[in-house]
Amino acid sequence: MEPHWRKVLYERQPYPDNYTDKSFLASVLTNANQVQLSFPRLVMDSAVVTRQVCAVTVFCVFFLHTYYARLSAATLVVIELLLLLAGWCGQRRVLQGASWRQMLRDATFASEARQLALLVCWLLSLSPLLGTLTRTWSDDTICALTITLFLLHLTLHDYAYASHYTNRFRGTLSLNAAVFASVLLAARLPSTSLVFAVMALAVQIFVLLPAQWRLLSRSMSGMQEAISTGMLVLLTTAMLAFSNVLVIIYLSCILVISLLCPWLLVHLQHKKADISGPWDAAIRAFLLAPNER
């Protein structure tokens, strides 16, 4: 009678190396570490994608208003200054609890003011050049490239950084795609002042706004939801001035991202089958965190 098979490597047994005992599948686990998804939670988590879609839409709406001479460069610059001031004051006062006098006396105020002045000078010096980059390109080429670059921006955006899953920003390629698309659109404007205003808006939306959203989502999630809802209403109203089709496409994208995709993810979760068993690679316990052992 053959001895009972034991799952040990240091003992010689009368069984081949590929032998499997009847109890081999007894320890099989299905979806052992599965986390039950919640539809409201997924809707809240999808807001980071929705906000980025809104950011791209905001830039395109402002560009269309300037392109069709419905918004002057001076008005756009004033709007940008107000938004910049509101974001800076909100960061200092709400997140750090600083008073107005403390904000003005803060050592970083002078440094940030110098950086802003350098950025403005840099954009002013480059605006005449940017306005002539795509003068010989057709409108169809610009439109196709812009749509492709903005889709690339939305696809490669660092949503993990925006959702506080990591503290390191890895969306450099996404940022470059958005800036390049902004340059292509700004180059179609008739004056240097409009080019400067639109490029300054691009810096605010694609460079500064993600960091502000990240800080706001950590400390004031309720205000963040209110701002997102207000932005959705304002964008819908602004796009009605151009085309009802654009409004339908925009709202359809928001509904798909915010409602349809989370609903599908919840209803398809039961089809997931993550099987784990004795064939899995061993995990050395000393490499795990104390709360994972």
Secondary structure by P-SEA (a helix, b strand, c coil): ccccccccccccccccccccccccccccccccbbbbbbaaaaaaaaaaaaaaaaaaaaaaaaaaaaaaccccaaaaaaaaaaaaaaaaaaaacccccccaaaaaaccaaaaaaaaaaaaaaaaaaaaaaaacccccccaaaaaaaaaaaaaaaaaaccccccccccccccaaaaaaaaaaaaaaaaaacccaaaaaaaaaaaaaacccaaaaaaaaaaccaaaaaaaaaaaaaaaaaaaccccaaaaaaaaaaaaaaccaaaaaaaaaccccccccccccccccccccccccc
